[in-house]
């Protein structure tokens, strides 16, 4: 699996994570605090939220209230807090 940042046109073609993949969460374990979460600016200037693990986009709002079973603590991998969440 490549962790390279995809080109914007390729990223915008990614499908969205669906409700069958995301779990509601009322803790700090949400997409925004996941090691795999990324924030990009789309071609039209609209922010794109993505999960690099799934290679899919995240709907706005879901990144604050949902997570998937693959949620990964950014501190556990030695890279510190996710810069997108700072």
C-alpha positions as CSV (number, residue, x, y, z in Angstrom):
1,X,0.0,0.0,0.0
2,X,1.4,3.4,-1.0
3,X,1.1,6.2,1.4
4,X,2.1,8.9,-1.1
5,X,-0.3,11.8,-1.4
6,X,-2.5,11.2,-4.5
7,X,-2.9,13.8,-7.2
8,X,-6.0,16.0,-6.6
9,X,-7.8,14.7,-9.7
10,X,-7.2,11.1,-8.5
11,X,-8.2,11.9,-4.9
12,X,-11.5,13.5,-6.1
13,X,-12.3,10.3,-7.9
14,X,-12.1,8.2,-4.7
15,X,-15.5,6.9,-3.4
16,X,-16.8,8.0,0.0
17,X,-16.7,5.8,3.1
18,X,-20.3,4.6,3.7
19,X,-22.3,4.1,6.9
20,X,-21.5,0.4,6.8
21,X,-17.8,1.2,7.2
22,X,-18.0,3.9,9.8
23,X,-19.0,3.5,13.5
24,X,-20.5,6.3,15.6
25,X,-18.0,7.4,18.2
26,X,-18.4,9.6,21.3
27,X,-14.8,9.6,22.3
28,X,-11.5,10.9,20.9
29,X,-11.4,7.9,18.6
30,X,-12.8,9.6,15.5
31,X,-11.5,10.0,12.0
32,X,-10.0,13.4,12.8
33,X,-7.6,11.9,15.4
34,X,-6.7,8.9,13.3
35,X,-3.2,8.3,11.9
36,X,-4.7,7.7,8.5
37,X,-6.7,10.9,8.3
38,X,-5.6,13.5,5.7
39,X,-7.0,16.9,4.7
40,X,-6.6,18.2,1.1
41,X,-7.8,21.1,-0.8
42,X,-9.8,20.1,-3.9
43,X,-9.6,21.7,-7.3
44,X,-12.5,23.9,-6.6
45,X,-11.1,25.0,-3.2
46,X,-13.4,22.8,-1.1
47,X,-11.6,20.7,1.5
48,X,-11.4,17.0,0.9
49,X,-11.2,14.7,3.9
50,X,-9.6,11.3,3.2
51,X,-8.7,8.0,4.8
52,X,-5.3,6.9,3.5
53,X,-5.9,3.4,4.9
54,X,-9.2,2.8,2.9
55,X,-8.2,5.2,0.1
56,X,-11.6,6.7,0.3
57,X,-13.1,10.2,1.1
58,X,-14.8,11.0,4.4
59,X,-18.0,13.1,4.3
60,X,-17.8,16.4,6.1
61,X,-19.0,16.0,9.7
62,X,-18.4,12.3,9.8
63,X,-14.7,13.0,10.6
64,X,-15.8,14.4,14.0
65,X,-18.4,11.8,15.0
66,X,-17.3,8.5,13.4
67,X,-14.4,6.1,13.1
68,X,-13.8,2.8,11.4
69,X,-12.4,-0.4,13.0
70,X,-9.0,0.4,11.5
71,X,-8.7,3.6,13.7
72,X,-5.0,4.0,14.6
73,X,-3.6,6.1,17.4
74,X,-1.1,8.6,15.9
75,X,1.0,8.5,19.1
76,X,1.3,4.7,19.0
77,X,3.3,4.8,15.7
78,X,5.9,7.3,17.0
79,X,4.9,10.2,14.8
80,X,3.0,12.2,17.4
81,X,-0.3,13.9,17.0
82,X,-1.9,14.1,13.6
83,X,-1.0,17.5,12.2
84,X,-4.5,17.8,10.6
85,X,-6.0,17.7,14.1
86,X,-3.8,20.3,15.6
